[in-house]
Amino acid sequence: MRIADRPISSNHDPYVIAEIGVNHNGSLDTAIELVDAAAQAGADAVKLQYFEADRLISRASTLANYQRDAGESDPIDMLRRLELPLDAMARVVQRAHQRAVHAIVTVFSLELVTPADALPWDAYKSASPDIIHRPLLAALAATGRPLIISTGASTLPEVGRALTWAKEARDRVAVLQCVSSYPTPDDHKELGGIAAIADIFPGPVGYSDHTTGVETGAQAAARGACILEKHLTLDNASVGPDHAASLTPDRFREYAHAARMASGERRAHLRYGSPTSYSRPPIEAVKQVLDIEQDVRRLSRQSIVARRDLPAGHLLTPGDLTIKRPGTGLEPWRLDEIPGKKLAAAVAADHPIPHGAVV
C-alpha cells in the first residue's frame, strides 16, 4: 500500500498521522497553525474531519461522557461550533501540501463523499463508529484513494465484515487497532489487537492512539504497527472534546521520534536478532470491546433514521430513510433491506428506526 509517494509497510518507518480532528475549534486560522505545527513535529500527514452537524446528529442523539467531561452541554451545538466547511478544508489541504505533509480526511456521512472527493486528499479514513456503515465504507472504497479503517469498540467479525464492504479498495486499505475511550487509560491500550487484526488481514495494520503518553506509539511500532494516529493540539486546556486526549507539538515530536526509533529497532531485531529498547513480554492477540468503550459505541455509531414522521403500517421507501447518530436503531448495513417493508409502529421524524419496528 502507498499513500501518495509513501510506502506503508512494516519494512518502513511508521506513517505518523497528526489528527487535527476538531481541535481547530471551527477556526481556519487555527487549522492552518496546526498543520504547521504537525510539519515541524515530524508528522507524515494531518487528518481532518468532514461532517455537517445537522446531517450527522439526530434528535435522539446525546453527548458521550467524555464530551460532557470536556464541558459540552448539547451535541448539535457542539458539532455546529466545530464544523469546518469544505472551502476552508481546501485551504488546509493546500497548506499541508505546501509543507510536504499529506492530507487525510474522515468523512462521516454518505452524502458528503462526493463533495469531499473534489479536493486532492491523499487518503480517506473511516471513523471507528462507522465500521458498521456499509454504504459509507463502500463509497469511500470506490473513490480510488487509499482508505484507512479504524476499529475502536468493534469485534474481529465486525472488522472482517467491514473489509468485505471495502473490497473495491483492494490493496489500498489499511486497518487501525483503536480503543474508543478519550483519553484511553494506560492499562487499556489493547496493543494485542494489532496482532489480532493482522491474523485476519494481510495488509498494513496500525494503531489509533488516544492515550496521553508519548511512549504508546513506540510500543505499538515495536509490535508492528505501520501507521500511528495521534491527536495534536496547541493547548491541552483549550475548550473542546478532544484537547485533553491530545499531544502538544513538542510532545508530538517526542512521540514520532520514539515510534520511529522503536520501528527501526524492531526491524534490526527481526533481521539480526539485535536487542530492542521497547521489547515487552508477549501480549495475547485479542481484539475485544471494552466496557470503557460502550458509551461511545452506542452514541457515536449511526442508525437508520426516519426523514419524516412515519405512521404504523407505512410501506417504507428509500426516500423515507437516512443514516445518523446514535447507534440505537437498525444498523446502517441494513439500509438496502428495508425499502418495501412495513413499519410495525410509528417512528417520529429524525429518530432511529427501532429494532423490531420493520416487518
C-alpha positions in Angstrom: 0.0 0.0 0.0 1.1 3.6 -0.7 -0.3 6.9 0.4 0.9 9.4 -2.3 4.6 8.8 -2.6 5.0 7.0 0.7 5.0 3.1 1.0 3.2 1.8 4.1 4.5 -1.4 5.5 6.3 -3.0 8.4 9.5 -2.6 6.3 9.4 1.1 6.7 9.1 3.6 9.5 5.6 4.0 10.8 3.4 6.5 8.9 2.6 9.1 11.6 -0.7 11.0 11.3 -1.3 14.1 13.3 -5.1 14.1 13.9 -6.2 17.7 13.9 -9.8 16.4 14.1 -11.9 19.2 15.6 -9.1 20.7 17.6 -9.2 23.7 15.3 -12.5 24.6 17.1 -14.0 25.8 13.9 -11.2 28.2 13.1 -9.4 28.1 9.7 -6.5 30.0 11.2 -6.1 27.5 14.0 -6.3 24.6 11.5 -3.5 26.2 9.5 -1.5 26.7 12.6 -2.0 23.0 13.5 -0.7 22.0 10.0 2.4 24.0 10.5 2.9 22.5 14.0 2.4 19.0 12.6 5.0 19.5 9.9 7.5 20.9 12.4 6.8 17.9 14.7 7.7 15.4 12.0 4.2 14.1 11.1 3.8 12.4 7.7 0.2 13.6 7.4 -2.5 15.6 9.0 -6.1 14.5 9.3 -9.3 16.5 9.3 -13.0 15.5 10.0 -15.6 16.5 7.4 -19.2 16.5 8.8 -22.3 18.6 8.8 -23.9 18.6 12.3 -27.5 18.5 11.1 -26.7 15.7 8.7 -24.9 13.6 11.4 -26.9 14.2 14.5 -30.5 13.2 15.0 -32.9 14.5 17.7 -32.2 11.3 19.6 -28.5 12.0 20.0 -26.9 12.7 23.3 -23.4 13.5 24.4 -20.8 10.9 25.3 -19.4 11.0 28.8 -16.0 12.3 27.7 -17.8 15.2 25.9 -19.7 16.1 29.0 -16.5 15.9 30.9 -15.0 18.4 28.5 -17.7 20.9 29.3 -20.1 20.3 26.4 -23.9 20.5 27.0 -25.6 19.8 23.7 -24.4 17.5 20.8 -25.8 19.5 17.9 -24.5 22.8 19.3 -21.1 21.2 19.9 -20.7 19.9 16.3 -22.1 23.1 14.7 -19.3 25.0 16.6 -16.7 22.5 15.4 -17.6 22.3 11.7 -15.1 23.3 9.1 -16.6 24.0 5.7 -15.2 22.5 2.6 -13.8 25.7 1.2 -11.8 26.1 4.5 -10.7 22.5 4.2 -9.4 23.2 0.7 -7.1 25.9 2.3 -5.9 23.4 4.9 -5.1 20.8 2.2 -3.2 23.4 0.2 -1.2 24.3 3.3 -0.4 20.7 4.1 0.9 20.1 0.6 3.0 23.3 0.8 4.6 21.9 4.0 5.2 18.5 2.3 2.7 16.8 4.6 -0.1 14.6 3.3 -3.8 15.5 3.9 -6.3 12.9 5.0 -10.0 13.3 5.9 -12.6 11.3 7.8 -16.0 11.7 6.1 -18.9 11.0 8.4 -21.9 11.0 6.0 -22.5 9.2 2.8 -23.8 12.3 1.1 -20.5 14.1 1.8 -18.3 11.7 -0.1 -18.9 13.3 -3.5 -18.2 16.9 -2.4 -15.2 15.7 -0.3 -13.7 13.9 -3.4 -13.4 17.3 -5.2 -10.4 18.1 -3.0 -7.0 16.4 -3.5 -6.9 14.3 -0.4 -4.1 11.8 -0.2 -6.3 9.3 1.6 -9.6 8.8 3.4 -10.2 7.4 6.8 -13.4 5.9 8.2 -14.1 6.6 11.9 -14.4 3.7 14.3 -18.2 4.0 14.8 -18.7 3.7 11.1 -17.3 0.2 10.9 -21.0 -0.9 10.6 -21.8 1.8 7.9 -21.7 -0.3 4.8 -22.9 2.4 2.4 -20.2 4.8 3.6 -17.4 2.3 3.5 -18.3 1.1 0.0 -18.5 4.7 -1.3 -15.1 5.6 0.2 -13.5 2.4 -1.2 -14.9 3.3 -4.7 -13.1 6.7 -4.8 -9.9 5.0 -5.8 -8.0 6.7 -3.0 -6.3 4.8 -0.1 -8.7 4.0 2.8 -7.7 3.6 6.4 -10.4 1.9 8.6 -10.4 2.5 12.3 -11.8 -0.2 14.5 -12.4 1.1 18.0 -15.2 -0.5 20.0 -15.5 -3.3 17.5 -15.1 -7.0 17.3 -13.0 -9.0 14.9 -16.1 -10.3 13.0 -17.1 -6.6 12.5 -13.7 -5.8 11.2 -13.8 -8.7 8.7 -17.2 -7.7 7.5 -16.2 -4.1 7.0 -13.3 -5.3 4.9 -15.7 -7.1 2.6 -17.7 -3.9 2.1 -14.5 -2.0 1.3 -13.3 -4.7 -1.1 -13.2 -2.4 -4.1 -10.2 -0.6 -2.4 -8.3 -4.0 -2.7 -4.6 -3.2 -1.9 -5.4 0.4 -0.9 -6.7 -0.5 2.6 -5.1 -0.3 6.0 -6.7 -1.1 9.3 -6.1 0.5 12.7 -6.5 -1.0 16.1 -8.1 1.5 18.4 -9.6 2.0 21.8 -12.6 4.3 21.7 -12.0 5.9 25.1 -10.9 9.6 25.4 -8.4 9.5 26.9 -7.5 5.8 26.9 -6.1 4.7 30.3 -2.6 3.3 30.2 -3.8 -0.1 31.4 -6.3 -0.4 28.5 -4.1 0.2 25.4 -5.1 -3.1 23.9 -1.9 -3.4 21.8 -2.7 -7.1 21.3 -5.4 -6.0 18.9 -2.7 -5.2 16.3 -1.7 -8.8 16.0 -5.3 -10.0 16.2 -6.2 -7.9 13.2 -3.0 -9.0 11.4 -4.2 -12.6 11.8 -7.2 -11.9 9.6 -5.9 -9.1 7.3 -2.7 -9.3 5.2 -2.4 -5.5 4.6 -0.9 -2.8 6.8 -2.1 -2.6 10.4 -1.6 0.4 12.7 -2.8 1.9 15.9 -5.0 4.9 16.5 -3.8 6.2 19.9 -5.9 8.0 22.4 -3.6 7.7 25.4 -2.0 10.8 26.8 1.6 9.5 26.8 4.4 9.7 24.3 5.5 6.1 24.7 2.5 4.3 23.3 3.3 4.9 19.7 6.8 3.3 20.3 5.1 0.3 22.0 2.7 -0.1 19.0 5.5 0.3 16.5 7.6 -2.4 18.3 4.6 -4.7 17.7 4.5 -4.0 14.0 2.2 -1.0 13.7 2.7 0.5 10.2 0.5 3.6 10.9 0.2 5.7 14.0 -2.5 8.3 14.5 -2.4 10.7 17.4 -4.4 13.9 18.2 -2.5 17.2 18.0 -3.5 20.3 19.9 -1.9 23.7 20.5 -3.2 23.7 24.1 -4.5 20.9 26.2 -6.5 23.4 28.2 -8.5 24.6 25.2 -12.3 24.2 25.2 -13.4 21.2 23.1 -14.0 17.5 23.4 -10.6 16.2 22.2 -7.9 18.5 23.6 -7.4 16.5 26.8 -6.5 13.4 24.8 -4.1 15.2 22.5 -0.4 16.0 22.4 1.1 19.4 22.2 3.6 19.9 19.4 6.7 19.4 21.5 5.3 16.1 22.9 4.1 15.1 19.5 7.7 15.4 18.2 8.9 13.2 21.0 6.1 10.7 20.1 7.0 10.5 16.4 10.7 10.2 17.2 10.3 7.4 19.7 8.0 5.5 17.4 10.4 5.6 14.5 13.3 4.5 16.8 11.2 1.6 18.0 10.3 0.6 14.5 14.0 0.7 13.4 15.0 -1.4 16.4 12.2 -3.9 15.6 13.4 -4.3 12.0 17.0 -4.7 13.2 15.9 -7.3 15.7 13.9 -9.3 13.1 16.9 -9.1 10.7 19.9 -9.5 13.0 18.5 -10.6 16.4 19.5 -7.3 17.9 18.1 -6.4 21.3 15.3 -3.7 21.4 14.6 -1.0 24.0 10.9 -1.5 23.6 10.7 -5.2 23.9 7.9 -6.4 26.2 6.6 -9.8 27.3 4.3 -11.2 24.6 0.8 -9.8 24.6 -2.1 -12.1 23.7 -3.5 -11.3 20.2 -7.0 -10.3 21.2 -9.5 -7.8 19.7 -12.3 -7.0 22.1 -14.8 -4.3 23.0 -14.0 -2.9 26.4 -16.5 -1.7 29.0 -15.0 1.8 28.7 -15.9 1.9 25.0 -19.6 1.0 25.4 -20.7 4.7 25.8 -19.0 5.8 22.6 -20.1 2.6 20.7 -23.7 3.3 21.5 -23.8 7.1 20.9 -21.3 7.5 18.0 -22.4 4.7 15.8 -25.1 5.5 13.4 -28.6 4.1 12.7 -31.2 4.2 10.0 -33.3 7.2 10.8 -36.7 8.4 9.6 -36.6 11.6 7.5 -40.1 12.5 8.5 -42.9 11.3 10.7 -43.8 7.7 9.6 -47.1 6.1 10.7 -47.5 2.5 11.7 -48.2 0.3 8.6 -46.3 2.7 6.3 -44.6 1.0 3.4 -41.0 2.2 3.5 -39.3 3.8 0.5 -35.6 4.9 0.2 -36.7 8.5 0.5 -38.1 7.8 4.0 -34.7 6.9 5.3 -31.3 8.4 6.1 -28.4 7.5 8.4 -27.5 9.4 11.6 -26.3 9.1 15.1 -26.9 7.5 17.6 -26.4 3.8 17.1 -29.5 2.7 19.0 -31.7 1.7 16.0 -31.3 -0.5 12.9 -27.8 -0.7 11.7 -26.7 1.2 8.5 -25.7 -2.0 6.8 -29.4 -3.0 6.6 -30.3 0.1 4.6 -30.9 -1.8 1.3 -33.0 -4.4 3.1 -35.7 -2.1 4.4 -37.5 -0.4 1.4 -40.7 -2.3 0.6 -41.2 -3.4 4.2 -43.8 -2.1 6.6 -43.5 -0.3 9.9 -45.0 -2.2 12.9 -45.1 1.1 14.9 -44.9 4.8 14.2 -41.5 6.5 14.1 -41.1 10.2 14.7 -39.1 12.3 12.3 -35.3 12.4 12.8 -35.4 9.4 15.2 -33.8 6.0 14.7 -35.9 3.1 13.3 -36.0 0.7 16.3 -35.1 -2.9 16.2 -38.3 -4.9 15.6 -40.1 -2.0 14.0 -39.8 -3.3 10.4 -41.9 -6.3 9.3 
